[in-house]
Amino acid sequence: MFERTADIGFVATDCQICSLLAEPCVEAVDAMQQPQQFSENSRYSDLQAQQKQSLIYARAVLSDQGIALGVLSLCFKLDD
């Protein structure tokens, strides 16, 4: 249990993650605008800045009251 709490503390203060959250990406904005649906994008994304093109699925994470709390994204590398 301690290892998981340390992991989440480390991830929550990671500079790269914090900078992504400070400037919402297009995929997150799309998912938050239509929280009941997922978005699918195949293009360049700041989420995988080292890739020319990524396939990204995103969907808002909702509270029990249906309020969007954040966005979960699955990113797939298209180039080898």
N, C-alpha and C positions, 0 to 999 in steps of 0.2 A: 504494500500500500504506500509506503513512504516513497518508493521509487516513482510511482505514478504521480504523486503530488509534486515531487521534485521536477519530473518531466513537464508537467503542465505549467509550473512556475517558470521554468526555463523557456518554454515555447511562448508563453504570454509576454515575455520581455524581450524576445528576439527582435533585433532591429529591423530585419527584412520583413517580418510579419507585421510589425507595428507600422512600417512605412506603407505596406499594402493596405492596411486598414485605415490609415490616415487619408489615403486617396482611393476611394472606391473604384474598382475596375468596372468596365462595361458589363461584364457577366453578372456581377453582384447587383448592379443597378437594374438590369433586366429582370433578374429573379425577384427583387424586392417590389417591382412594379406589378408583377403578376404572381403573387405568392402561392397561389393554388396550383400553378403549373411549373414545369421545369423548362429551362431554356437550354438550347443546344447551339453552340457556336463552333465554327471551324475557321480560325483566323489567328493572326498574331495576338498575343495577350500578355499583359504585364505579369500575369500569374506564372508564366513560363517564358520569361524574357529572353532566355538563351535559345529558344526555338523560333524558327521562322513562322511556323504554323502549329497550332494545337487544336485538339478536339476537346471541348469543355462542356460538361453538363453541369448546370447549377440549379439549385432550388432553395427557396427560403425555408428556414427552420422556424416553425410557428409555435407560439405558446398555446395552451389549452383554450385561450380566448380568441385564437386566430391572428394574433399580432405577430408580425415578422420580427424575429429576434436577431437574425443573422442569415448568412448564406453558406450552404455547403456546396463545394465544387469538386467535381472529379475531373482531373486533367489527364489527357492522354497525349503522349508524344507521337507525332505522325512521321517524323523524319528519323532515320537511323543515324 
